[in-house]
Amino acid sequence: MGELLRQYGPPVLAWLLFLSRRRREDGPRRSVRWVLLGFAVSLTVLTPAVYSAGAAVGAPDLARLVGHAAMLVVVWAGLEFMAQMNGSPRGPRWHAWWIAGWFAVMCVLFALAPDLLPQSPWILEYCVVYLVAQGPGLVRIAGLCLRYAGMAGDAALRWGLRMIAAGAVGSGLYLVHKVLRTAISRIDFAYPLSHAAVTGKVLPTASTVLVLLGAAIPAAVGWLRRYRLFRQLGPLWTALYRADPGIALDPPTLPDVLVLGRLRPRLYRRVIEIRDGLLALQPHRKPGVAADAREQAEVAGFEGEQLEAVVEAVAVASALRSRAEGDAPGTPEAPVAGGGNLDSDTAFLSRVSLAYRRYEAAPRCAGVRAGRSR
């Protein structure tokens, strides 16, 4: 069971991660998609089932060449991703030519070799060329990942980059191991780890899983963060939508809890629609409501960003009641508070939405104090 999990677990994981990505993505995310596709193809063709299928059609070793080609794509796409993360439109052009050139040499050596046994002619040369083709890219990827991890403010991204760096180092060590293991069949020297399970099985599997998880964890954490924010904005958006359905580009078709896909544009649209709703609500804000709410909130112990969110929630609730009761619009107040960019504004509005939900759910006499509950 353990051996089956080692052989088929990583390719299944790679395919799941690849299929979870959207097809239309920008440069860095497109490069990640290429990385995942390369891993998925390489790991799949190197499984015993595919090897057996190749043997049945008379090409038992072709899967090895295809798998190695896919791994070269992984390294190329990894460098493309690191370059794009640094602001460049693409990675170093020389590296693409480097990989393509050495792969051509690998194809020639593969054709010359009678089989893939370590002692066979041209196999040592093939392993050396494969190491040379990947080595510089793996070293650069590991170095850049560690450098960017030190600068990353997001914990998930920081750990993801460190895992990718560890996986790249492990992959390089495994390639060195393969060269040494092949070399002892033609050169007389001692290599005690030639048949050790830790270098032949554990190291490549662990390296692959580290890279896959390093790529998946930041994406998963980002998705969870967007999902949480989207749901947190729900009460405020729903109240504004009921007051003015025209703020929504499309009417809601699913409960927020079931909205799982395309969260990035949906979250952006929800923030814009909330801002449109708040703008339309401005004439119904009553003078003095915000000041009274601030005074009560300060007495209740609110401060900082939470204080501003509670004050805004009370002002919005008052304006919505005024509009629903048919009060005549007044003179619009100054624009409501918010963040300086999309991320900070989204965070602010999510706090307002949570405070609004608590304020509306609490007895009216409890007033502002309701926003303090967790």
N, C-alpha and C positions, 0 to 999 in steps of 0.2 A: 504493500500500500504506500509506504513511504517513497519507494522508488518511482511509482506511478505519479505520485504528487510532484516529485522533483522534475520529472520529464514533461508532464502535461500541465502542471499548475502555472508556470510562467507564461507559456503561450496563450492559455485561456485568459490570464490576467491582462496580457498585452492586447489581445483582441477586444476585450471588454473596454479597456481604456481608450483604444483607438475608435471603437464604434460609439463611444459616449461623446466624442468631440463633434462639434458642428462642422459641416463641410466648408461653409463660407466664413473663414476666420482671417484675421489680419496676419501680418508677417510673422511675429514671434509665435503666435498660436498655430500658424500653419506649419512652422518648423517643428513644433512639438508633435503635431499630427504626423509628420514624416518620420520623426524619431519612433513614435509608437508603431507606425506601420512597418518600419524596418525591423523592429524587435519582433513584431507579430509574425512576419514572414520568416525571418531567420529561425526563430524558436520553433515554428510549426514544421518547416521542412526538415529540421534536424531531429524530429521525434522518431521513435522506432517505427511507427505506423507508416509514415511517409517514406522512410528508408526501405521498408519492406515493399511498398508499392513501386519504388524505383527499381528494386531488384527484380520485381516481377516483369517489368517492361524492358529489362536489360540495361538499365542505367543506374546501378546501385550507388554510385559515388557522386552523381550530378547534384544531389540535394546538398552535399557539402559545399560545393562551389556557389550554389544559389544562396545558401545560408550565409556564407562569408561575404558575398556581394551585398546582401541586405544589411549586414553589420557595418560595412563601409558606408552605406547610406545613413545609418544611425549616427556614425561619427561626423559625417559631413553635415547632416541636419542639426546635430548638437552644436557645432561651431557656428552654423548660421543663426541659431537661436541666441547664442551668447553674444554674437555681434549685433543682432537686432536689439537685444536688451541694452546694449551700450549706445544705441542711437544710430548705428550704421544700417543702411538698407539691406546689406548682405554681408556674408562672411568673406574672409580673404580669398581672392580668386585663385591664388596659387594652390590653396589646399584642395580645391575641387580638381584641379589638374593633377595634383600629387596623387590623390586617391584614384583617379581614372587611369593614370599612367601605370601605377603599381598593380591595379586590378588587371590591366592588359597583360602584364608580366605573369600574374597569377594564372590567367587563362592559358598562356603558353605552357607554363610548368605543369598545370593540371592535365593538359593534353599529352605532354611528354611522359608523365608518370604512368606506369602500368596499373597501379592501384594506390591506395592510401595507407598502406602499411608503413610504419615508421622507418623500417630498414630499406624501403624501396627507393630507387633512384628518383631524384628531383623532389622528394617529399620534404627533406630538410630545407632545401632552397625555397620551396613553397611556403613553409612555415615562417621562415625568416622574412620573406617579402610581405607576408600577411601582417607580421609584427611591424615592419617598417611602414606599411601603408596606414596602420591605425595609430601607431605609437605617438607621433607628434600631436595628433588631434586629441588623443586621450589625455596627454600631459597638459595641453592647453585648456581643455575643458575642466579638468580637475583644478588647475590653478585659478581660472576665472570664476569657477563656482565658489571656491573658498574666499576669493577676494570680494565677490558680490555678497556672499553670506555675511561677511563682516560689516557691510554697509546696509544690509536690509533691515528695515524697521519692523517688518511683519515676521512674527515668530514662525509661522508655517512656511513662508518662503525661505527663511533662513535655514531651517532644518531640512527643507526639501533640497536646497542647493548643497548642503553638506552631505546628504545622502547620495546625491548624484556624483559629487566629487569622490566619495568613498567607492561608489560603484565603478567609476572610471579607473581609479587606481587598481581596484581588484581585477578589472578586465585586462589592464596592462600586465599585471603580474601573472594572470593566467596565460596570456600569450607568450610571456617569457618562459613559463613552465612548459608549454607545448614545444617551444624551440629546444629547450634543454632535454626534454624527454625524447624528442626525435634525434637529437644529436648523439645521445649515448649509444644509439644503435649503430652509429658509424664512427664515433670517436670514443676511445677508451678513457673514460673518466667516471668518477663516482657522482651520482646524483640521488641521494637517499629519498627524495620526495617524488621520484618518477612515477610510482604507482600508489601514492598515498591518496586516500579518499578526500582529504581536506583540500588538496590542490586540484584533483581531477574532477570532483563532483561538487563539493561544498563551495569552493571559491567561485566558479563560474555562475552557479545558481544564485548564490548570495549577491554577487555583483549585479546580475540582471535584475533581481528583485529590488535591490536598493535603488537602482536608476528608475525603475518603473514606479516605485512608491514615492521617490523624490519628485517625479513629475506629477504624480496623482494627488499627493497630499495638499499642496497649495491650491490646486484647482478645486478639490473637494471642500477645503475650508472656505475658499472664496464663494463657492456655491451655497454652502450653509449660511454664510454671512448675508448674502443677498436674499436668500429665502427668508431668513429671520427679519431682515429689514422690510422686505415686501409685506410680510404679515403684520409687522408692527405698525406700518403706515396704514393698514386696513381701516381701523376705526375712524381716523380723521378723513381719509379719502371717501369712505362710505357716507359719512355725514355731509360732506361737501357735495358729493354726487347726488344725494337725495334732494339737496336744496337746489342744485343746478345740474341736471343731467348733461347739459351741453359741454361740461368741462372734459368729458370722456371722449376719446377718439372712437372707442368701441365700447358698447355696454358689456358688463361682466357676464361671462357665460359659465364660470366655475367658481366655487368657493375658493378663497385664497389658499386654504390648506392643500388644495389639489393642483395648484398652479406650480408646476415643477420645471417646465422648460422655458428657454429664452428669458431667463430671469434678468439678465443684464439690461436689455432694452425695455422690458416691462417695468423694472424698477425705475429706470430713467423716466419713462413715460408717466409713472405714478407720481413722481416728484413734480414734474412739470404740471400735471393736472391738479395737484394740490395747490401749487402756487397760483394757477389760474383761478381756482376756486376761492382762495384767500383774497386775491385781487378783486374778484367780483363781490366779495363780502365786505370790502372796506367801507362802503357807505353806510353799512348797518352797525358798525362799531360805535358803541355809545361812549361819549366822553366820560372819563373818570372810572370806567370799569377796570381798565388795566392798572390804574394807580391804586384803586382799592384792593385789587387782587394781589398786587405786589406787596402792599402793606401787610395783608393777612398771611401771605406766603412767607414773608420774612419773620413774622411772629411765630409761624409754624416751624421755622428752622430751615427753610430752603435757602440755598445760596448758589451762586455761580450759574452754570448752564442749566441746572435743574430748575432754578428759580425762574429764569427766562422762559423755559418751556411751560411751567405751570401758569405763569402770567398769560402767555399766549393762548394756552388751552382755555382758560377762563374767558378771555376776550372773544375767542372764536365761538364758544358755547353761547355767550350772551348775544353775539351778532346773529347766530343761527336762529335763536329764539325770536329775536327782533324781526328778522326777515319772515319767519314762519307766521308770526302774529300780524303781519301786514303793516308794520310801522313804516312811516315815510323815511326814505333814505336821507341821511344827513351829509355833512361835509366829510369827505374821506380823511382818515387820519394818515399819518406818515406810514410808509411801508413797514410791514412787520419785520421783526428780527429774523436772522437766519445765518447760515454759514457763508464763508467767502468763496467756496467752490462747491462742486456737486457733492463730493463726499461729505464735507462738513455740513452742508445744507440737508443732505439726506439724514445724517445723524441727528441734527437738530429737530427736523420734522418728525422723526421717529419718537423722540422724547416728548414732543408736543402731543402726538397721537396717543401715546401711553397715558400721559397726564389727562388728556381729554376723556379717554375711556374710563379712567378711575373717577374723574370728576362727575361724569354723567351717571355712573353707576352708584355713586354714594348718595346718601340722603342730602337734600339741599342744604340742611343746616350744617352738615359737616363741611361743606364748601371746599375751600382750598386744601384743607388737611387731608382729604382723600388722596391727593396726588402723592402723598408721602409713602403710602403702602407699597410693598414690593410684590 
